[in-house]
Amino acid sequence: MVQASTMVQAPMKVQASAVEIRAVNKFYGPFHALKNINLSIPPGKVTCLIGPSGSGKSTLLRCINFLEEYDDGAVLIDGKQIGYDAPGRKMTAKKLREMRRSIGMVFQQFNLWPHMTAQENVAEGLIRVRGLPKAEAMERAAGALAKVGLSDRMGNYPSRLSGGQQQRVAIARAVAMEPKLMLFDEPTSALDPELVGEVLNVMKALASEGMTMVVVTHEMGFAAHVADQVAFLEKGELVGVDEPSRILHHPEDPRIQGFLRTYHERNSF
């Protein structure tokens, strides 16, 4: 077991966490991808994970719903550890599926069925996972698509949708399952610049409704205006957690300062 380091505390004071990450370590062979990560995700708030490419942001996000199996520590969802019933003993596939029912995830790639319409793509999980009758699933899918501004595209196949519209369908698919927690893994990275805004607007709307969200992003403007807290990772370490105004505009750690300086240089015109 890896000895836990000093916990990095978020300044936000909350009575309970939607997600509690405790001294989590992840290895790929000899490579130490996550190093003693400690992070609290407050309920009803938006947490953005930022940092250089390869810093462990996506790995950490995937550990939250156990798509990546962490090697040490614990990830608790509403107080219950995901992935393990006891140290070194994985929970059954059935238990894991039950826990994942409350977690929605949106990836960089849209992963839509090409032979299904937008409405059918959203309804499919409701039918297969939740066991809803097709009519009820289609009705709920229509509501989810309306929520992301795609009521007029329900009958379109993915090939007839823009990249931004396809990502909004993917978000609707996750929202239709009525999750308590939404995870976003760089949801705009595969989009052309002119399509980024429409996806971010949908995410902002979800945040305004009080959805608990964890977002891996390179969109500093989104993090600045929507996040309740921002966590910076580098080389598998959680360097700092703070309110957006402090960590993005007045960072004390030189690693964060260097990252933001490079970001602004690359995005200045």
C-alpha positions in Angstrom: 0.0 0.0 0.0 1.2 3.6 -0.7 1.4 5.8 2.3 -1.0 8.7 2.0 0.4 12.2 1.8 -1.0 15.3 3.4 -4.6 15.9 2.2 -5.2 18.9 -0.1 -8.2 20.6 1.4 -10.7 22.6 -0.7 -11.7 25.9 0.9 -15.3 25.2 0.5 -17.2 24.3 3.7 -19.9 21.7 3.1 -21.6 19.3 5.4 -21.2 16.3 3.1 -19.6 15.4 -0.2 -21.3 13.9 -3.2 -17.9 12.3 -4.0 -15.0 11.8 -1.6 -11.7 10.8 -3.1 -9.3 9.6 -0.4 -5.6 8.9 -1.0 -6.2 7.4 -4.4 -3.3 5.9 -6.3 -3.3 4.5 -9.8 -0.5 2.6 -11.6 0.0 1.5 -15.2 2.8 -1.0 -14.6 5.6 1.1 -13.1 4.1 4.4 -14.1 2.5 6.2 -11.2 -0.5 7.9 -12.9 -2.3 9.2 -9.8 -0.4 10.0 -6.6 -2.3 10.1 -3.3 -5.2 12.2 -4.6 -7.6 13.7 -2.0 -10.5 15.7 -3.2 -14.0 16.4 -2.0 -16.8 17.1 -4.6 -19.6 19.1 -3.0 -23.2 18.2 -3.9 -25.0 20.5 -6.3 -21.7 22.2 -7.4 -19.4 22.2 -10.4 -15.8 21.0 -10.0 -13.5 21.5 -12.9 -10.3 19.5 -13.3 -7.5 21.4 -15.2 -3.9 20.9 -15.9 -1.5 19.9 -18.7 -2.2 17.0 -21.0 -1.1 13.7 -19.3 -1.5 15.1 -15.8 -4.1 12.4 -14.8 -7.3 14.4 -15.1 -9.2 11.9 -17.3 -7.8 9.0 -15.3 -9.1 10.5 -12.1 -12.5 11.1 -13.7 -12.7 7.5 -14.8 -11.8 6.3 -11.4 -14.9 8.1 -10.0 -17.2 5.6 -11.8 -14.6 2.8 -11.7 -14.0 2.7 -15.5 -10.5 2.8 -14.3 -9.7 0.5 -11.3 -7.7 2.5 -8.8 -5.0 0.5 -7.0 -5.1 2.2 -3.5 -7.3 4.5 -1.5 -11.0 4.9 -1.9 -13.7 6.7 -4.0 -16.9 7.2 -2.1 -20.2 8.1 -3.9 -22.7 9.5 -1.3 -20.7 7.8 1.4 -20.4 4.3 -0.3 -17.2 3.1 -1.8 -17.4 2.3 -5.5 -15.6 -0.6 -7.0 -14.7 -2.5 -3.8 -16.7 -4.1 -1.0 -13.5 -4.5 1.1 -9.8 -3.7 0.6 -8.7 -5.8 -2.3 -12.1 -7.3 -2.9 -14.0 -6.0 -5.9 -17.8 -5.6 -5.7 -19.9 -7.7 -7.9 -20.7 -6.5 -11.4 -24.4 -6.2 -10.4 -23.5 -3.9 -7.4 -21.3 -1.8 -9.7 -24.1 -1.4 -12.2 -26.4 -0.3 -9.5 -24.0 2.4 -8.3 -23.3 3.6 -11.8 -27.1 4.1 -12.4 -26.7 7.4 -10.5 -23.7 8.5 -12.6 -23.9 10.0 -16.1 -20.8 10.4 -18.2 -20.1 12.3 -21.4 -16.9 11.5 -23.3 -14.8 13.4 -25.8 -16.3 11.1 -28.6 -20.0 11.1 -29.0 -20.4 7.2 -29.3 -23.8 7.5 -30.9 -25.4 4.5 -32.8 -25.2 5.6 -36.4 -28.3 3.5 -37.4 -30.5 5.2 -34.8 -32.1 8.6 -34.7 -31.2 11.1 -32.0 -34.4 10.2 -30.1 -33.7 6.5 -30.5 -30.1 6.9 -29.3 -31.3 8.6 -26.1 -34.1 6.1 -25.5 -31.9 3.0 -26.0 -30.3 3.2 -22.5 -33.7 3.8 -20.9 -35.0 0.6 -22.5 -32.0 -1.6 -22.0 -30.8 -0.4 -18.6 -33.9 1.0 -16.9 -36.3 -1.5 -18.5 -38.8 1.2 -19.6 -41.4 0.4 -22.2 -40.4 1.8 -25.6 -43.2 4.4 -25.6 -42.2 5.8 -22.2 -38.6 5.7 -23.1 -39.2 7.7 -26.3 -41.3 10.2 -24.5 -38.5 10.7 -21.9 -35.9 10.9 -24.7 -38.0 13.7 -26.3 -37.9 15.6 -23.1 -34.2 15.2 -22.7 -33.6 16.4 -26.2 -35.8 19.4 -25.6 -33.7 20.2 -22.6 -30.5 20.5 -24.8 -32.3 22.4 -27.5 -32.7 19.6 -30.1 -36.5 19.2 -30.3 -36.3 19.9 -34.0 -33.6 17.2 -34.5 -35.1 14.2 -32.8 -35.6 12.3 -36.0 -32.2 13.0 -37.4 -29.5 10.3 -37.7 -26.0 11.2 -36.3 -24.7 11.7 -39.9 -27.2 14.5 -40.3 -26.1 16.3 -37.1 -23.2 18.7 -36.5 -20.5 17.7 -34.0 -22.0 20.1 -31.5 -25.4 18.6 -32.0 -24.1 15.1 -31.6 -22.5 16.0 -28.3 -25.7 17.5 -27.1 -27.4 14.2 -28.0 -24.8 12.5 -25.9 -25.5 14.8 -23.0 -29.3 14.3 -23.4 -28.7 10.5 -23.3 -26.9 10.9 -20.0 -29.4 13.3 -18.6 -32.4 11.1 -19.5 -31.1 8.5 -17.0 -31.7 11.1 -14.3 -28.3 10.8 -12.7 -27.3 12.5 -9.4 -23.7 13.1 -10.7 -22.5 14.0 -14.2 -18.9 13.5 -15.3 -17.6 15.3 -18.4 -14.3 14.2 -20.0 -13.2 17.2 -22.2 -16.6 17.3 -23.9 -15.6 20.0 -26.4 -12.2 18.8 -27.4 -13.4 17.1 -30.5 -15.4 20.0 -31.7 -14.7 22.8 -34.1 -14.2 26.1 -32.3 -17.5 27.5 -33.6 -19.4 24.6 -32.1 -17.9 24.7 -28.6 -20.3 27.4 -27.3 -23.5 25.5 -27.8 -22.2 22.5 -25.8 -20.9 24.7 -23.0 -24.3 26.6 -22.8 -26.0 23.2 -22.2 -23.6 22.4 -19.5 -24.1 25.9 -17.9 -27.8 25.2 -17.9 -27.3 21.9 -16.1 -25.1 23.6 -13.6 -27.7 26.3 -12.9 -30.2 23.6 -12.1 -27.9 22.3 -9.3 -26.5 19.2 -11.0 -23.4 17.9 -9.3 -20.8 18.0 -12.1 -17.1 17.1 -12.4 -15.6 18.4 -15.7 -12.2 17.8 -17.2 -11.7 20.8 -19.4 -9.2 23.1 -21.2 -11.9 25.8 -21.4 -10.6 28.2 -18.8 -13.5 30.6 -19.4 -16.0 27.9 -18.6 -14.1 27.0 -15.4 -13.9 30.7 -14.4 -17.6 31.4 -14.8 -19.3 28.1 -14.0 -17.1 26.2 -11.6 -17.5 26.4 -7.9 -14.1 25.0 -7.4 -11.1 24.2 -9.6 -8.6 21.5 -9.1 -5.2 21.6 -10.8 -3.3 18.4 -11.5 0.2 17.9 -12.8 2.2 14.7 -13.3 -0.5 12.7 -11.3 -0.4 15.1 -8.3 -3.2 17.3 -7.1 -1.3 20.5 -6.8 -4.1 22.8 -5.6 -7.9 23.2 -5.1 -9.5 26.6 -4.8 -12.2 28.9 -5.9 -11.9 29.8 -9.6 -11.1 33.5 -8.9 -8.1 32.6 -6.8 -6.7 29.6 -8.6 -7.1 31.1 -12.1 -6.2 34.7 -11.4 -4.1 34.6 -8.3 -2.4 31.2 -8.1 0.4 30.9 -5.5 2.0 27.6 -6.8 4.5 28.3 -9.6 3.3 25.2 -11.5 -0.1 26.6 -11.8 1.3 30.0 -12.8 3.4 28.4 -15.5 0.4 26.5 -16.9 -1.8 29.5 -17.0 0.9 31.6 -18.6 1.4 29.1 -21.4 -2.4 28.8 -21.8 -2.8 32.6 -22.2 0.1 32.7 -24.6 -1.4 30.0 -26.9 -4.8 31.6 -26.8 -3.9 35.2 -27.3 -4.3 36.9 -30.7 
